[in-house]
Amino acid sequence: MSQRPGVIGLLLCEQVIVEEKTRNITPVNCFTSRTVEQLPSETFPFIVFAILTDGAGEISLEVIIQRLDSLDEIYRSSLSFRFTNPLQEVRCIFRIRDCSFPVSGYYQVTLLADNESVAQRKFRIVPKENPA
């Protein structure tokens, strides 16, 4: 029997460093706003980083990125993970590499576990101002 995990945290960041010896994780350059050169934007890499706990069994994890003005989905990625112990903390890293943002404004990252939302994070895409 599977049990959906709870989310301790959800971050958007430019990279995640995993220290080799201790396996500690350092999120780098976490953001809630990104400036882009043009719209639609070029793709730029970033990471959706989540810490999950209290899960049991095989769980399908999915990240969806949507425009908040229209709720249009612009990105989706999934993976499967086996939780072996509800006390286990799982560090989930989604590397977003091929997502382009069509317009400026607010977007939302949603993390789903077995097709149910377990965490959300809002962020903003801002066009670079051209000097007059």
Buried (B, 14 or more C-beta within 10 A) or exposed (E): EBBBBBBBEBBBBBBBEEEEEEEEEEBEEEEEEBEBEEBEBEEBEBBBBBBBBBBBBEBEBBBBBBBEEEEEEBBEBEEEBEBEEEEBEBEBBBEBEEBEBBBBBBBBBBBBBBEEEBBEBEBBBEBEEEEE
